[in-house]
């Protein structure tokens, strides 16, 4: 029976329904330009109202001195556009009253929405985001960073959550806001920025991270992220995808612990499928948490030292790594385990 994915994954899949998707493009205008445009719209509307009231000043009555000056028009316009007025200057003709009812009143509502939206966008939202970012950064320890949120890292995030990794332990870094929106639906923290830059990785506290998964879609960018991350942290475990075989050594020299070539791996699966239809399916089972079996990597503890692989409880040990050297099942080192050995074993995922 297939394993039901966690709620965040199910929700994210449901949100990809084309009927519920919206087409959008990120504004190229800087915040200062957006603010200037909003202010220009407000000033333009005020100028229109002032011009009408000045031209139709005979339609207004000043209850104080009976004379409507240009300063009275500006005063009446500002009061009418922002509040309901004080009653000291009032429209007395049907034309002026209709203009105030049909034009000034909607503008007044628009002003309130525009001012509230501007305050939220440029003050409240930025202050809230800065406070929230500091709070998240404070709690980032032994977390997992995902640089780039394309097809590979999208699947990696899904698999991490399916294996029980808490969303609060994951931070996704990408320049694409739409990609970050998809990631945020899973409950993880997101950071918009360039992962090749020091300040971006420092903001994500790569120095305190347990692992960094890199898949930006370009080998040169991936290797640059590896170099930047390794410069900032000597202990973080770095895994990177490389599409060109010639670049695999460069990624390792840059400091990557694990280099994965999805193109080569796919080719191996395709070639292996010619010898039987179930080999690729079994390898897929080993790699994912939804399969019937799973490939697990772990460290041998003191209580298991001195025992043979088949005597260790857990699963079937298929590979042993001792002091950086890989030993297969036929090697003499395989006969007796030592504390600190790293083993790969096939276990039941049930």
PyMOL commands that set and color helices and strands:
alter all, ss='L'
color gray80, all
select helices_A, chain A and resi 7-14+18-20+31-55+57-59+70-82+94-138+151-162+167-169+177-184+198-203+206-208+219-232+245-254+262-273+279-287+302-304+309-311+332-335
alter helices_A, ss='H'
color red, helices_A
select strands_A, chain A and resi 60-62+89-91+144-147+170-174+189-192+211-214+237-241+258-260+293-299+316-322+325-327+342-348
alter strands_A, ss='S'
color yellow, strands_A
deselect
rebuild
show_as cartoon
